[in-house]
Every structure is written in C-alpha cells, then in structure tokens.
Amino acid sequence: MRGLEVVRAGALTTVQDLGRPGYAHLGVPRSGALDTGARALANRLLGNPPGAAVLETTLDGVELRAVGGPVTVAVTGAPCAVRVCGRAVAWGAPVLLRAGAELEVGRAESGVRGYVAVRGGFAVEPVLGSRSTDLLSGLGPPVLAVGALLPVGAPGPDPVAGVDGPAAPGPPSELVLPLRLGPRADWFTAESVTGRLLRAAYRVSAASNRIGLRTEGAPLVRARGGELPSEGMVLGAVQVPPDGQPVVFLADHPVTGGYPVVGVVPPGPALDAAAQARPGTPVRFLRSPGSR
C-alpha cells in the first residue's frame, strides 16, 4: 500500500478536509481545516480536488516517510523549513518523495498551523462523508501518532500546478475580525459593545485551540442577568462566557451553547487568519457593514 508513515507526530497533527457541514441537527460539529485558504492552496499545487484530505500541523511540524512507492507532497500554511532526507526543498511547491525518503516539516517560523498535502489525498476512512479529525466529538481518524500509516489515494487527472505559494497571505501581525452584531448583543451594556468590544484592543489567549480562539482584554459587562437555554452555534460565533472575554468559535466548535453570542465573524479570510494568530497577537473587532 502506498502511503506515508509517521516518523514524528508533532505537537498536534490531524487529518482535515472540508469538514462535516450539515449535521448540526444530529449534534455533529462542522470540523475541517482551520485555514481554508492554505488547505486549498496545498491541494491546488498538487492537482487534487478541493475536498482532498490534508494534514494540519501545529507549531512544530511533522516528519513522514514515503512507503510503497513515490509520492508528491506540498507544504503550505505557516512558513517553515522543509527538508527531504536532510536536504532543503521548497515550501509552497510540489516536492517528490521517492520510496523510503523522509519529509521533515519544521517548526513554524511565524503563524501556527501548517498543511501537508499529498497528490491523491490522504485516503483514511471517512466518517459521515468527511475524513476530518474532530477533537470535540472524537469523530474521524485519531490524532497522528508515531508509526501510523496514512494511505494515499489515486492521483486525479489534473496536472500538478505551478508555484503560487507566494500568493498565500502570511500570519497576521494584528488580527482584524469583522463582526456582525447579534443575536444577543442586547445582553450587554452599550458601553461594553461600542466602547469596549468595538474599540478596545484584545489579545489572542494561549488557551486558544481548534474549538475556539479565546481573547484577553477588557471584559464585557452584562446588561441583564439570568441564563440562556442552549441554542444553536455557528462557525465564527463570538460567545461571551461569565468572565466577559469573547471567544470566537472555530471549526471544532460545539453545535449548541448557553452563553450569549454578541456577534458573528463571517466565514472567510478573517477566520483563516485566526487559525494562524499566535498567543499575544493583537485582536480588533470591527463592526461589519450591514450589522444592526
């Protein structure tokens, strides 16, 4: 079987694709790659279909060995050193691995998450139509461990693309998140929303993960007491727990929650940038056009 064997698993490396949208009514989170642009670029470089599964690394990369035959790979996302059998090769470009060759994806030089694609995609068993690892529900393949063998699918008909890696945006020096206020903005004082959330500077918390980007800064003050019954949550929802620090829900977010949602960050480049924002990165929320 042609595939890639895990030599070093890294801090947190998972299989990700487009995720499992459409199953929230069954209690199943969306999941999928956090940086959708970097995932799409990695697949495009190899002529893969958009839904091909890739690896998502966290901070310190991964090491893989080609088994059963040659494979072609590409690394995108957080910039890092890439080596094959100890020799430097290109980041953001197709790289051939002969059988037995080892790919070393190094520590992120900036940003947080890297993406490793293979021509043909990682052919792990899908669950509910997706090969994504969901850390919240436990669905999908397990987090990578040393010795695991990841099968590779048959390459598609599309040719390997030219290098367009330089077009990928770099990690943000400041994370700017457009915010559509509601549905529970009225649960907070006007000063909290207009004078703090939309004016004060926040920072990315070290407690952030694939479930949510946690922030640190001026706490929001509730205008009303009591608790909400659990209600549906969406990707990009900005929930405010009792400590008043906004949390931006990312791909592995729960499908319901009982804390008020002050607003929603629309899917797109801003959430991709959130995937690469390191702890301490400044965060600003800007009122999105059309927000009430």
Beta strands, then each sheet from edge to edge (+ up, - down):
strand 1: 3-8
strand 2: 14-16
strand 3: 54-58
strand 4: 62-67
strand 5: 71-77
strand 6: 82-84
strand 7: 87-89
strand 8: 95-97
strand 9: 102-105
strand 10: 113-118
strand 11: 149-151
strand 12: 175-181
strand 13: 202-204
strand 14: 212-216
strand 15: 231-232
strand 16: 237-239
strand 17: 247-249
strand 18: 256-257
strand 19: 261-264
strand 20: 282-287
sheet 1: 7+ 6- 9+ 4- 1+ 11-
sheet 2: 2+ 3- 10+ 5- 8+
sheet 3: 12+ 19- 16+ 17- 14+ 13- 20+ 12+
sheet 4: 15+ 18-
end
